[in-house]
Amino acid sequence: QVQLVESGGGVVQPGGSLRLSCAASGFTFSNYDMHWVRQAPGKGLEWVAFIRYDETAKYFADSVKGRFTISRDSSKSTLFLQMNSLRTEDAAIYFCARGREGYSYAFDYWGQGTLVSVSS
Amino acid sequence: DIQMTQSPSSLSASVGDRVTITCRASQYINNFLNWYQQKPGKAPKLLIYSASSLQSGVPSRFSGSGSGTHFTLTISSLQPEDFATYYCQHSYETPLTFGGGARVEIK
């Protein structure tokens, strides 16, 4: 069965960096577009970033552009989110999500999320 | 950016009720609209994609309709496990955006 397991969250000071990982299993990772979506505590959902299956396209929300980068290692079936210059407003649960086959801007499988806290 | 507006933001309903949630896009998005269900402490779950297509494994009491800028999610007969928050999301272009959510509570 499809599984997505995020890791790497934690507490970081404003201006700091974190690297999130998402380990995928149960499907051919190299064939699927992937996303990061976040949710601040008690708030709604916010799309963060997208990476095409072959890394030929990467897109970001304006709120993270220039600070976050997305990458993937298909040999390890792992998705990454490098977060630099973190701000208090970046505090959230970060979910990785798979793009639905043939309609990849819908998210058909999600991980359980990893919590990022930004505080001095 | 395309703004998504959901209404109502919350509602109270009883088991067996027919429930309708509305989502409006700030500009034309054809049928590039998806619906998710989220329960407390859990990841969202895809219910409907492309405005009206039922995701595999989702009960048929869930349905979606609409095109252009106006969309609806309908639950034909509310079940106890359906009490949750529902989000619409457009997939027309990046940045992808979600509606603010509609919380369905027990009456």
Interface residues (C-beta under 8 A of the other chain):
Chain A: H35 V37 G44 L45 E46 W47 F50 Y59 F60 A61 D62 F95 R100 Y103 Y105 A106 F107 D108 W110 G111 Q112 G113
Chain B: D1 F32 N34 Y36 Q38 K42 A43 P44 K45 L46 Y49 S50 Q55 Y87 Q89 S91 Y92 T94 P95 L96 T97 F98 G99 G100 G101
